[in-house]
Amino acid sequence: MTDTARERLKQHAEAANDAVIRCEPPDLLTLLRAPQPIAITVRDNRVIIHHDHWNTVRTIGIGGRAAAPAAGAPTRLGTATARVDGSTLVVESRDLLGTVSPVVTTTDGATVVERWTAANNGARLNLELVVTDPASYREPFVLTQARVRTPNEKMLDLPPCEAVSGQR
């Protein structure tokens, strides 16, 4: 981690920076690391990833390049493209807004590569995240997470703030 990134993390820890309390939608890295259920569906030339966290649905084109947003307009989820590499779904996101959390910090323009791989005959789904942001990390930062298949788990499909506060 760079010295600048360490300082951003320190400032974040010292402030009341809990986006969940403020009922703000998550950035891509927070969304991907959330423990709530997800559903991944591949249809035609797109993949749909439904995250129970914030009831977020990402529709990502497979192959080719995603349409670029207006210049200088990074977003919390960025723009993404997907491809299948053997038994792994690879999603590449760019044009991301910077983020600071207790685990990871990035600046505007960081890129994230997600590698979703089924394991144990589909009983597990392994996620590898590779964050590339030279302003925050001297080399790509790698996070891993394993999920257990829970076919009977129901997505809550709640409005985002109700899921957090219990209120509409």
Residue pairs with C-beta under 8 A, 6 or more apart in sequence:
1 9
1 105
1 136
1 137
1 138
1 141
2 135
2 136
2 137
2 138
4 135
4 136
5 105
5 135
5 136
5 137
8 100
8 105
8 136
9 100
9 102
9 105
11 100
12 100
12 101
12 102
12 105
13 102
17 100
19 26
19 30
20 164
23 160
23 161
23 164
23 165
25 54
25 56
25 76
25 160
26 34
26 53
26 54
26 56
26 76
27 76
27 77
27 96
27 97
27 99
27 101
28 76
28 77
28 78
28 93
28 96
28 99
28 112
29 99
29 101
29 104
29 106
29 112
29 129
29 131
30 99
30 101
31 51
31 53
31 54
31 56
31 77
32 112
32 114
32 127
32 129
32 145
33 103
33 129
33 143
33 145
34 51
34 52
34 53
36 51
36 52
36 53
37 52
37 150
37 153
37 155
38 49
38 50
38 51
38 52
38 147
39 48
39 49
39 50
39 155
40 47
40 48
40 49
40 50
40 89
40 116
40 125
41 47
41 48
41 50
42 48
42 62
42 84
42 89
45 61
45 62
45 63
46 59
46 60
46 61
46 62
46 82
47 59
47 60
47 62
47 82
47 89
47 91
48 57
48 58
48 59
48 60
49 57
49 58
49 60
49 91
50 56
50 57
50 58
50 155
51 57
51 58
52 155
52 156
54 160
54 163
55 155
55 156
55 157
55 158
55 159
55 160
55 163
56 77
58 77
58 80
60 66
60 80
60 81
60 82
60 91
61 81
61 82
62 81
62 82
62 83
62 84
63 81
63 82
63 83
64 81
65 81
66 79
66 80
66 81
67 79
68 79
68 95
69 75
69 79
69 95
73 95
74 95
74 96
74 97
74 98
74 108
74 109
75 95
75 96
75 97
76 96
76 97
76 99
77 93
77 96
78 93
78 94
78 95
78 96
78 97
78 112
79 93
79 94
79 95
80 91
80 92
80 93
80 94
81 91
81 92
82 89
82 90
82 91
82 92
83 89
83 90
84 90
85 115
87 117
87 118
88 115
88 116
88 117
89 114
89 115
89 116
89 117
90 113
90 114
90 115
90 116
91 113
91 114
91 116
92 111
92 112
92 113
92 114
93 111
93 112
93 113
93 114
94 109
94 111
95 109
96 106
96 108
96 109
96 110
96 111
96 112
97 108
98 105
98 106
98 107
98 108
98 109
98 110
99 105
99 106
103 143
104 131
104 141
104 143
105 136
106 131
106 133
106 136
107 133
107 135
107 136
109 133
110 131
110 132
110 133
110 136
111 131
111 132
111 133
112 129
112 130
112 131
112 132
113 129
113 130
113 132
114 127
114 128
114 129
115 126
115 127
115 128
115 129
115 130
116 125
116 126
116 127
117 125
117 126
117 128
118 124
118 125
118 126
119 125
119 126
119 146
122 149
123 148
123 149
124 146
124 147
124 148
124 149
125 146
125 147
125 149
126 144
126 145
126 146
126 147
127 144
127 145
127 146
127 147
128 142
128 143
128 144
129 142
129 143
129 144
129 145
130 140
130 141
130 142
131 137
131 140
131 141
131 142
131 143
132 140
132 141
133 141
156 163
159 168
161 167
161 168
162 168
